[in-house]
Amino acid sequence: MEYASLLLLHIAFGVLWAGGAIAVGLFVIPSIFEAGPGGGAVMGAF
């Protein structure tokens, strides 16, 4: 039972990590590039 719960937890955190990476790659990085020179300030706050 402990192995199954740890496996489920590992899969859940992997899905969260992958979703975050996809969201950053599809939305955050293109927005920063589109902001031009102001994108550096955004990255500094990010």
N, C-alpha and C positions, 0 to 999 in steps of 0.2 A: 504493500500500500504506500509506503514512504517513497519508493522508487517512482511509482506512477504519479504521485503528487509533485515530486521534484521535476519529473519529465514534463508534466503539464505546465508547471511554472516556467521552466526553461523555454518551452515553445511560446508561451504567452509573452515573455520578455523579448524573445526573438522577433515576434510579430510587431511588437511596439517599436523595437529598434529599427526594423526594416521600414516600417511606416513613417517613422520620423525622418529617416534618411531620404526616402522618396519624396516626402513633403518638402524638405529643405532643397532637394535637387530640382523639383518641379516649380516651386513657388518662391522660396526665399532668395536663392542665388540669382535667378533671372531678374527679380525685382531690384536687387542690389546693383547688378550690371546696368539695368535701365536707369537707375538713379544717377549714374555718372559719377562725378567727383564726390557728391554727397553720400555715395554708397560706403565710403570709408568711415564716415561718422556712424552710419547704421551698423556696420560691422563692429565698430568700437563699442557700441551699446549692446550689441547682440552677444 
